[in-house]
Amino acid sequence: MAYLQKNLSFVLLFLWYVSWDVGAMELLEAKALLRWKESLLNQSSLESWTLAANNQNRSTPCNWFGIFCDNAGSITGISLPSARVRGNLSNLDFSSFPNLVCLNLSSNILSGPIPPELGSLSKLTHLNISMNFLSGSLPLPLANLTQISLLYAGNNLISGELDPRLFSNWNRLEFLELHNNNFTGMIPSEIGLLVNLVELALSSNRFHGSVPSEIGNLKNLDALALHRNYLSGPIPSSLGNLTKLTMLFLHQNEFSGTFPHSLLYCKLLDQLLLFKNRLSGSVPRGLSNLTSLRVLHLSENNFSGSLPQVCQGAKLQLFTAAFNSFTGPVPKSLRNCTSLVRVRLHNNQLSGSLDQDFGVYPNLNYCELSNNRLEGLLSANWGGCRKLEQLKVDGNMIRGKIPADFGMLNQLAVLDLSSNQLVGKIPKELGRLTSLYFLNLSNNQLSDEVPLEIGKLSSLEDLDLSENKLDGRIPGQLGECSKLRNLCLNKNYFRGPIPFQLGDLALQGSLDLSRNLLTGQIPSDLAKLTMLEQLNISHNMLLIIA
């Protein structure tokens, strides 16, 4: 009996000790949080963080906003995203949270350096301090976070070079985002040690030099974002090892050399962005085998040769190859690429027939083919692109008439057909385009009168019909285009007087009626155009009354 009593006493003593220890831990963690709260400039979202004045030892932070605990009552998570927390981290005693697994302070107004003491959180797996104003360097003690699987520190003011030793113990890291900071120096070759990485974002920093070939060791990588840096040299061929890659963003750097053939092994690529670099040579035909591509940006490089037959997988939505030196025909594969949403192929030397190489695109909202060598006609098929908002095909050799079907494009905001070889009348159906704010038909061979329906374009801001063979009178209905800022009708065969209704316009840029056959007096209503910057009515037969 005495034995049982002795053991029972021991058990009760043990339970009391454990209970006291747990309570002491809760109180220690609670007081650490309260000290940090007191240092903050905005505490409104942390009103629940308080201890009962008459019973401090039994209060628990586990019921506080943004705090999560394990079954023993120890804090395992601090999650305060977008909580309007303003202050710094220097007064947060990280050593008081030995069981912390998740720390999310993203999208707040935290400033100052990242405390090295963060490295003492040995159980931490998720660290999100992104979208703040944290500065200084990424402290080396963070290398002690051996359990870390997610580290988001993007959109801050962090600077300095990445210490290669940071990567020595992060072998469980899957997500690393350091984008939109002020990091400098080269990307360390030790980045290749992070073999479990799924996502790596180092974009919008000041990294320079070449990309280390060791990046090809990251064979689990799904997304790689290195854009908006000062990276140079060739794109490493080792990227071809990243066969799980779906997103590759290398744009807005200083990469040189040719398009790496090894990228053709990345069969799962969904988005490939290489624009604004110094890449040259031809784009391999094998690019057509990347049938998962939805986004392909090749613009503003020095590429030459022909464009590959893209959109073989019928998934391509965004395709840009502008400002290069591509020659040869537009890829035939584009004609049936009904998935297209945006196309920008302008400022190349592409040839081919506009009506034969392009089809009907039910989802297309932007198409720019300007400044190439395209021929053919404006097909009525364009009228079937009902979501089209901008169409720019200026600076080509397109012939024939403007189809009346263009009047069905009720979402069209920009239409530029200038500097071609178009003939015939301006179709009155264009007057249906009530969303149109920019219309340029200049430098063609359009003839006959301007349709009165143009006056119904209530959103029109810029109208340029110059350098054509238009005749008849300038329609007074143009005065109903109340938002018009620029009106250019010069170098035509307009007759009769200048319509007084033009004085009712809100013109602020240019009014050019020069080099026509206009007669009569200059209407006094033009004096109401007080915001006008340029007025040119020269080379007409107008009466000047002293």
Wavefront OBJ file of the C-alpha trace (Angstrom):
o trace
v 0.000 0.000 0.000
v 2.804 2.358 0.905
v 4.437 1.491 -2.424
v 1.279 2.507 -4.315
v 0.971 5.728 -2.362
v 4.611 6.537 -3.058
v 4.195 5.948 -6.799
v 0.944 7.892 -6.892
v 2.670 10.817 -5.255
v 5.449 10.629 -7.833
v 2.940 10.618 -10.699
v 1.076 13.585 -9.263
v 4.351 15.440 -8.783
v 5.357 14.677 -12.378
v 2.005 15.848 -13.735
v 2.243 19.040 -11.688
v 5.748 19.643 -13.011
v 4.687 19.068 -16.618
v 1.664 21.314 -16.149
v 3.836 24.009 -14.618
v 6.403 23.621 -17.416
v 3.749 23.931 -20.143
v 2.209 26.920 -18.433
v 5.583 28.544 -18.044
v 6.307 27.976 -21.733
v 2.986 29.541 -22.725
v 3.657 32.547 -20.542
v 7.195 32.940 -21.892
v 5.948 32.858 -25.483
v 3.057 35.187 -24.693
v 5.302 37.779 -23.094
v 7.703 37.626 -26.056
v 4.820 38.393 -28.401
v 3.574 41.213 -26.182
v 7.009 42.841 -26.065
v 7.068 42.815 -29.858
v 3.517 44.174 -30.003
v 4.487 47.086 -27.760
v 7.281 48.047 -30.174
v 4.963 48.192 -33.192
v 3.631 51.466 -34.550
v 0.264 49.985 -35.492
v -1.271 47.470 -33.080
v -4.917 47.668 -34.175
v -5.006 44.179 -35.698
v -3.484 42.636 -32.554
v -6.150 43.672 -30.043
v -6.651 40.045 -28.978
v -3.013 39.872 -27.883
v -3.472 40.492 -24.182
v -3.048 38.695 -20.858
v -5.752 38.793 -18.192
v -4.461 41.112 -15.489
v -5.799 38.999 -12.637
v -4.801 35.597 -13.976
v -1.652 35.900 -16.044
v -0.431 32.393 -15.396
v -3.498 30.766 -16.976
v -3.840 33.002 -20.049
v -2.916 31.353 -23.348
v -1.732 32.996 -26.606
v -3.185 30.051 -28.544
v -6.472 31.958 -28.810
v -4.846 35.112 -30.130
v -5.281 36.338 -33.670
v -2.749 34.742 -36.031
v -1.283 32.375 -33.422
v -1.311 28.580 -33.740
v -0.248 26.045 -31.116
v 0.414 22.328 -30.767
v -1.489 20.070 -28.358
v 0.871 21.017 -25.565
v 0.052 24.705 -25.985
v 3.385 25.743 -27.488
v 3.320 28.161 -30.407
v 4.004 26.496 -33.757
v 2.720 29.185 -36.095
v 2.670 32.977 -36.315
v 0.602 33.969 -39.336
v -0.104 37.674 -39.836
v -0.278 38.291 -43.613
v -1.750 41.661 -44.617
v -2.333 42.545 -40.955
v -1.113 46.161 -41.305
v 1.742 45.434 -38.897
v 4.120 48.410 -38.904
v 7.519 48.228 -37.228
v 10.567 45.965 -37.305
v 11.631 42.508 -36.178
v 14.432 43.500 -33.818
v 12.167 43.311 -30.761
v 10.803 39.861 -31.559
v 12.708 37.334 -29.413
v 12.860 34.319 -31.707
v 14.595 32.211 -29.057
v 11.293 32.173 -27.157
v 9.660 30.034 -29.858
v 11.597 26.743 -30.001
v 8.693 24.900 -31.650
v 7.875 27.452 -34.339
v 7.222 25.752 -37.675
v 5.597 28.526 -39.712
v 6.271 32.280 -39.699
v 4.212 34.348 -42.135
v 4.562 38.128 -41.870
v 4.018 38.891 -45.553
v 2.372 42.027 -46.945
v 2.928 44.271 -43.954
v 4.964 47.422 -43.284
v 7.972 45.857 -41.612
v 11.294 47.627 -42.063
v 14.840 47.345 -40.829
v 17.196 44.363 -41.090
v 16.337 40.676 -40.957
v 17.503 39.533 -37.492
v 20.226 36.849 -37.534
v 18.350 35.242 -34.617
v 15.860 33.903 -37.139
v 18.437 31.191 -37.729
v 17.760 29.791 -34.239
v 14.317 28.502 -35.248
v 15.533 24.961 -35.799
v 12.067 23.531 -36.557
v 11.015 26.234 -39.021
v 9.755 24.886 -42.349
v 7.903 27.921 -43.751
v 9.249 31.479 -43.669
v 7.342 34.182 -45.532
v 8.504 37.765 -45.002
v 7.743 38.936 -48.541
v 6.189 42.273 -49.514
v 7.605 44.404 -46.728
v 10.362 47.008 -46.516
v 13.058 44.852 -44.946
v 16.612 45.910 -45.729
v 20.185 44.868 -45.153
v 21.597 41.538 -46.267
v 20.263 38.012 -45.990
v 21.948 36.957 -42.708
v 24.221 33.925 -42.811
v 22.660 32.271 -39.696
v 19.636 31.492 -41.869
v 21.788 28.634 -43.150
v 20.946 26.898 -39.848
v 17.317 26.484 -40.909
v 17.889 22.877 -41.902
v 14.165 22.032 -42.003
v 13.182 24.943 -44.215
v 11.108 24.015 -47.273
v 9.679 27.432 -48.191
v 11.476 30.775 -48.013
v 9.711 33.809 -49.437
v 11.552 37.123 -49.024
v 10.614 38.802 -52.298
v 9.463 42.402 -52.689
v 11.667 43.944 -50.027
v 14.765 46.155 -49.995
v 17.269 43.411 -49.212
v 20.719 44.069 -50.675
v 24.228 42.694 -50.858
v 25.509 39.468 -52.357
v 24.124 36.006 -51.723
v 26.549 34.189 -49.416
v 27.223 30.753 -50.976
v 27.245 29.218 -47.489
v 23.524 29.898 -47.191
v 22.789 26.978 -49.482
v 24.862 24.340 -47.688
v 22.090 23.037 -45.389
v 18.935 23.876 -47.305
v 18.596 20.454 -48.881
v 14.865 20.334 -48.081
v 14.113 23.697 -49.662
v 11.444 23.535 -52.364
v 10.409 27.170 -52.825
v 12.880 30.068 -52.841
v 11.658 33.536 -53.803
v 14.040 36.491 -53.477
v 12.701 38.555 -56.376
v 12.286 42.322 -56.478
v 15.060 43.230 -54.065
v 18.470 44.866 -54.476
v 20.720 41.803 -54.493
v 24.019 42.258 -56.324
v 26.934 40.100 -57.387
v 26.795 36.796 -59.201
v 24.426 33.906 -58.640
v 26.531 31.425 -56.594
v 27.248 28.065 -58.185
v 26.235 26.529 -54.842
v 22.643 27.171 -55.880
v 22.994 23.786 -57.560
v 22.958 22.127 -54.118
v 19.249 22.864 -53.721
v 18.261 19.730 -55.590
v 14.705 19.651 -54.239
v 13.828 23.129 -55.480
v 10.538 23.352 -57.337
v 10.444 27.125 -57.696
v 13.348 29.599 -57.881
v 12.696 33.325 -58.292
v 15.688 35.698 -58.342
v 14.173 38.205 -60.752
v 14.192 42.012 -60.530
v 17.509 42.335 -58.730
v 20.982 43.457 -59.800
v 22.645 40.113 -60.348
v 25.300 40.167 -63.055
v 27.652 37.770 -64.770
v 26.793 34.387 -66.183
v 24.267 31.888 -64.883
v 26.164 28.987 -63.253
v 25.908 25.706 -65.128
v 25.172 24.025 -61.782
v 21.646 25.347 -62.070
v 21.110 22.349 -64.312
v 21.278 20.152 -61.186
v 17.868 21.408 -60.075
v 16.016 18.650 -61.883
v 12.805 19.066 -59.891
v 12.464 22.699 -60.913
v 9.071 23.694 -62.253
v 9.548 27.475 -62.437
v 12.757 29.488 -62.937
v 12.584 33.290 -62.912
v 15.837 35.187 -63.516
v 14.405 38.104 -65.481
v 15.142 41.807 -64.973
v 18.753 41.470 -63.913
v 22.076 42.175 -65.629
v 22.925 38.567 -66.424
v 25.156 38.074 -69.445
v 26.934 35.452 -71.489
v 25.216 32.518 -73.140
v 22.151 30.862 -71.696
v 23.642 27.700 -70.104
v 22.975 24.509 -72.028
v 22.525 22.717 -68.701
v 19.010 24.174 -68.555
v 18.112 21.332 -70.870
v 18.412 19.016 -67.851
v 15.381 20.675 -66.281
v 12.845 18.432 -67.960
v 10.112 19.258 -65.432
v 10.327 22.969 -66.199
v 7.052 24.647 -67.179
v 8.025 28.320 -66.754
v 11.339 29.860 -67.828
v 11.687 33.630 -67.501
v 15.043 34.995 -68.746
v 13.823 38.247 -70.281
v 15.257 41.727 -69.775
v 18.868 40.697 -69.226
v 21.997 40.910 -71.361
v 22.236 37.302 -72.527
v 24.120 36.805 -75.785
v 24.830 33.912 -78.097
v 22.273 31.718 -79.774
v 19.046 30.082 -78.751
v 20.197 26.981 -76.816
v 19.071 23.796 -78.566
v 19.078 22.045 -75.206
v 15.890 23.911 -74.259
v 14.085 21.696 -76.741
v 14.387 18.901 -74.147
v 12.114 20.879 -71.827
v 9.001 19.373 -73.362
v 6.678 20.612 -70.611
v 7.462 24.298 -71.119
v 4.300 26.330 -70.847
v 5.876 29.803 -70.776
v 9.200 30.776 -72.379
v 10.210 34.431 -72.115
v 13.482 35.535 -73.733
v 12.639 39.071 -74.856
v 14.935 42.090 -74.424
v 18.280 40.310 -74.564
v 21.110 40.198 -77.114
v 20.446 36.757 -78.519
v 21.249 36.189 -82.177
v 21.179 33.556 -84.876
v 18.203 31.469 -85.853
v 15.546 29.976 -83.636
v 15.662 26.176 -84.044
v 12.844 24.563 -85.977
v 12.525 22.049 -83.169
v 10.805 24.731 -81.113
v 7.651 23.576 -82.875
v 7.902 20.352 -80.834
v 7.248 22.240 -77.588
v 3.548 21.605 -77.972
v 2.644 22.709 -74.441
v 3.697 26.317 -75.042
v 1.056 28.907 -74.200
v 3.369 31.919 -73.976
v 6.385 32.530 -76.239
v 8.175 35.895 -76.107
v 11.197 36.358 -78.410
v 10.950 40.117 -79.040
v 13.791 42.660 -78.988
v 16.747 40.406 -79.722
v 18.892 39.992 -82.821
v 17.306 36.790 -84.089
v 17.358 36.131 -87.827
v 16.189 33.453 -90.219
v 12.647 32.152 -90.361
v 10.144 31.736 -87.582
v 9.457 28.138 -86.505
v 6.068 26.526 -87.046
v 4.727 27.320 -83.605
v 1.345 26.348 -82.143
v 1.537 22.701 -83.148
v -0.152 21.849 -79.856
v -2.966 24.355 -80.493
v -2.340 25.958 -77.081
v -0.333 29.075 -77.961
v -1.990 32.234 -76.638
v 0.737 34.886 -76.510
v 3.329 35.009 -79.285
v 5.758 37.890 -79.717
v 8.807 38.066 -81.964
v 8.884 41.809 -82.677
v 11.999 43.932 -83.226
v 14.221 41.199 -84.638
v 15.472 40.457 -88.144
v 13.235 37.505 -88.960
v 12.756 36.908 -92.675
v 10.700 34.586 -94.796
v 7.004 33.829 -94.572
v 4.748 33.999 -91.564
v 4.466 30.442 -90.162
v 1.614 28.579 -91.863
v 0.796 27.002 -88.511
v -0.570 30.343 -87.278
v -3.541 30.231 -89.644
v -5.312 27.543 -87.618
v -3.993 28.613 -84.211
v -7.399 29.544 -82.819
v -6.047 29.739 -79.256
v -4.194 33.001 -80.003
v -4.940 35.965 -77.742
v -2.011 38.334 -78.461
v 0.367 38.403 -81.449
v 3.235 40.865 -81.935
v 5.442 40.239 -84.979
v 6.100 43.856 -85.958
v 9.407 45.366 -87.075
v 10.864 42.376 -88.864
v 11.223 41.510 -92.537
v 8.466 38.921 -92.712
v 6.795 38.251 -96.032
v 3.716 36.383 -97.120
v 0.068 37.047 -97.799
v -2.057 38.569 -95.064
v -5.278 36.962 -96.295
v -3.756 33.493 -96.744
v -1.563 33.266 -93.644
v -4.089 34.442 -91.059
v -7.463 32.942 -90.197
v -10.278 33.569 -87.734
v -9.256 33.873 -84.084
v -12.200 33.897 -81.669
v -10.032 34.881 -78.674
v -7.633 37.352 -80.306
v -7.596 40.799 -78.689
v -4.265 42.240 -79.918
v -2.475 41.823 -83.235
v 0.489 43.894 -84.406
v 2.139 43.037 -87.722
v 3.475 46.496 -88.572
v 6.637 47.276 -90.533
v 7.147 44.026 -92.377
v 6.857 43.039 -96.044
v 3.404 41.504 -95.929
v 1.288 41.575 -99.060
v -2.166 40.355 -99.996
v -5.561 41.678 -99.016
v -7.387 42.558 -95.837
v -9.548 39.484 -95.480
v -13.152 39.623 -94.307
v -12.053 36.948 -91.809
v -10.879 39.717 -89.501
v -14.526 40.524 -88.919
v -14.806 37.163 -87.169
v -12.254 38.153 -84.521
v -14.968 39.613 -82.326
v -12.741 40.153 -79.271
v -10.138 42.139 -81.196
v -9.232 45.399 -79.457
v -6.122 46.474 -81.381
v -5.119 45.726 -84.972
v -1.940 47.280 -86.357
v -0.739 46.263 -89.814
v 0.783 49.581 -90.905
v 3.980 49.774 -92.932
v 3.374 46.802 -95.224
v 2.306 46.327 -98.843
v -1.314 45.346 -98.323
v -3.610 45.953 -101.285
v -7.330 46.032 -101.960
v -10.208 47.529 -100.031
v -11.019 47.792 -96.360
v -13.712 45.142 -95.797
v -17.064 46.316 -94.466
v -16.810 43.363 -92.041
v -14.466 45.462 -89.919
v -17.623 47.173 -88.712
v -18.464 44.043 -86.699
v -15.434 44.482 -84.422
v -17.391 46.264 -81.706
v -14.537 45.990 -79.178
v -11.935 47.498 -81.500
v -10.132 50.443 -79.888
v -7.086 50.862 -82.166
v -7.004 50.373 -85.939
v -3.842 51.288 -87.834
v -3.781 50.441 -91.548
v -1.487 53.303 -92.551
v 1.352 53.171 -95.086
v -0.039 50.405 -97.271
v -1.584 50.316 -100.745
v -5.265 50.280 -99.841
v -7.783 51.630 -102.345
v -11.501 52.343 -102.539
v -13.838 53.991 -100.088
v -13.619 54.181 -96.341
v -16.487 51.848 -95.397
v -19.337 53.569 -93.584
v -19.550 50.498 -91.334
v -16.530 51.819 -89.433
v -18.986 54.238 -87.837
v -20.248 51.333 -85.703
v -16.947 51.065 -83.859
v -18.003 53.078 -80.839
v -15.023 51.826 -78.783
v -12.502 53.105 -81.336
v -10.186 55.811 -80.010
v -7.353 55.592 -82.586
v -7.909 55.357 -86.335
v -5.037 55.786 -88.785
v -5.650 55.151 -92.484
v -2.994 57.583 -93.732
v -0.572 57.110 -96.614
v -2.769 54.858 -98.747
v -4.753 55.427 -101.933
v -8.215 55.682 -100.425
v -10.658 57.765 -102.451
v -14.150 59.254 -102.467
v -15.764 61.115 -99.586
v -15.326 60.521 -95.880
v -18.501 58.744 -94.709
v -20.703 60.833 -92.433
v -20.902 57.868 -90.055
v -17.369 58.638 -88.860
v -19.004 61.339 -86.748
v -20.588 58.585 -84.624
v -17.211 57.526 -83.236
v -17.846 59.037 -79.826
v -14.654 57.603 -78.287
v -12.311 58.732 -81.065
v -9.250 60.684 -79.906
v -6.896 60.406 -82.898
v -7.994 60.424 -86.538
v -5.441 60.437 -89.354
v -6.672 60.199 -92.946
v -3.781 62.148 -94.459
v -1.934 61.349 -97.690
v -4.777 59.678 -99.568
v -7.003 60.631 -102.504
v -10.050 61.588 -100.482
v -12.271 64.301 -101.926
v -15.569 66.039 -101.362
v -16.251 68.170 -98.329
v -14.861 67.644 -94.862
v -17.976 66.391 -93.037
v -19.238 68.712 -90.314
v -20.251 65.572 -88.401
v -16.618 65.301 -87.296
v -17.530 68.015 -84.807
v -19.560 65.369 -82.940
v -16.390 63.429 -82.086
v -16.221 65.250 -78.772
v -13.079 63.493 -77.522
v -10.977 64.136 -80.622
v -7.520 65.470 -79.765
v -5.686 65.126 -83.101
v -7.162 65.457 -86.591
v -4.984 65.069 -89.692
v -6.642 65.370 -93.116
v -3.704 66.882 -95.015
v -2.530 65.900 -98.500
v -5.922 64.965 -99.950
v -8.355 66.614 -102.383
v -10.922 68.012 -99.959
v -12.974 70.904 -101.380
v -15.275 73.533 -99.982
v -15.069 75.422 -96.703
v -13.580 74.362 -93.406
v -16.569 73.178 -91.311
v -17.221 75.573 -88.435
v -18.140 72.526 -86.300
v -14.430 71.740 -85.947
v -14.282 74.619 -83.475
v -16.441 72.584 -81.084
v -13.807 69.870 -80.765
v -11.514 69.383 -77.783
v -8.423 69.324 -79.989
v -5.237 69.610 -77.954
v -2.577 68.271 -80.276
v -2.756 68.876 -83.993
v -5.230 70.058 -86.613
v -3.707 69.623 -90.058
v -5.830 70.471 -93.104
v -2.916 71.523 -95.309
v -2.397 70.691 -98.973
v -6.033 70.308 -99.980
v -8.386 72.344 -102.202
v -10.242 74.118 -99.406
v -11.912 77.450 -100.158
v -13.825 80.169 -98.371
v -13.059 81.991 -95.176
v -11.318 80.563 -92.171
v -14.153 80.063 -89.655
v -13.877 82.199 -86.539
v -14.951 79.140 -84.515
v -11.400 77.809 -84.797
v -10.428 80.494 -82.284
v -12.164 78.361 -79.644
v -9.418 75.736 -79.977
v -7.387 77.332 -77.200
v -5.560 74.132 -76.247
v -4.381 73.380 -79.780
v -0.617 72.968 -80.174
v -0.352 72.862 -83.981
v -2.611 74.310 -86.660
v -1.723 73.899 -90.324
v -4.125 75.076 -93.022
v -1.468 76.053 -95.561
v -1.463 75.254 -99.278
v -5.198 75.658 -99.808
v -7.276 78.380 -101.498
v -8.652 79.985 -98.373
v -9.613 83.655 -98.174
v -7.620 85.765 -95.771
v -9.656 88.826 -94.732
v -7.665 91.610 -93.130
l 1 2 3 4 5 6 7 8 9 10 11 12 13 14 15 16 17 18 19 20 21 22 23 24 25 26 27 28 29 30 31 32 33 34 35 36 37 38 39 40 41 42 43 44 45 46 47 48 49 50 51 52 53 54 55 56 57 58 59 60 61 62 63 64 65 66 67 68 69 70 71 72 73 74 75 76 77 78 79 80 81 82 83 84 85 86 87 88 89 90 91 92 93 94 95 96 97 98 99 100 101 102 103 104 105 106 107 108 109 110 111 112 113 114 115 116 117 118 119 120 121 122 123 124 125 126 127 128 129 130 131 132 133 134 135 136 137 138 139 140 141 142 143 144 145 146 147 148 149 150 151 152 153 154 155 156 157 158 159 160 161 162 163 164 165 166 167 168 169 170 171 172 173 174 175 176 177 178 179 180 181 182 183 184 185 186 187 188 189 190 191 192 193 194 195 196 197 198 199 200 201 202 203 204 205 206 207 208 209 210 211 212 213 214 215 216 217 218 219 220 221 222 223 224 225 226 227 228 229 230 231 232 233 234 235 236 237 238 239 240 241 242 243 244 245 246 247 248 249 250 251 252 253 254 255 256 257 258 259 260 261 262 263 264 265 266 267 268 269 270 271 272 273 274 275 276 277 278 279 280 281 282 283 284 285 286 287 288 289 290 291 292 293 294 295 296 297 298 299 300 301 302 303 304 305 306 307 308 309 310 311 312 313 314 315 316 317 318 319 320 321 322 323 324 325 326 327 328 329 330 331 332 333 334 335 336 337 338 339 340 341 342 343 344 345 346 347 348 349 350 351 352 353 354 355 356 357 358 359 360 361 362 363 364 365 366 367 368 369 370 371 372 373 374 375 376 377 378 379 380 381 382 383 384 385 386 387 388 389 390 391 392 393 394 395 396 397 398 399 400 401 402 403 404 405 406 407 408 409 410 411 412 413 414 415 416 417 418 419 420 421 422 423 424 425 426 427 428 429 430 431 432 433 434 435 436 437 438 439 440 441 442 443 444 445 446 447 448 449 450 451 452 453 454 455 456 457 458 459 460 461 462 463 464 465 466 467 468 469 470 471 472 473 474 475 476 477 478 479 480 481 482 483 484 485 486 487 488 489 490 491 492 493 494 495 496 497 498 499 500 501 502 503 504 505 506 507 508 509 510 511 512 513 514 515 516 517 518 519 520 521 522 523 524 525 526 527 528 529 530 531 532 533 534 535 536 537 538 539 540 541 542 543 544 545 546
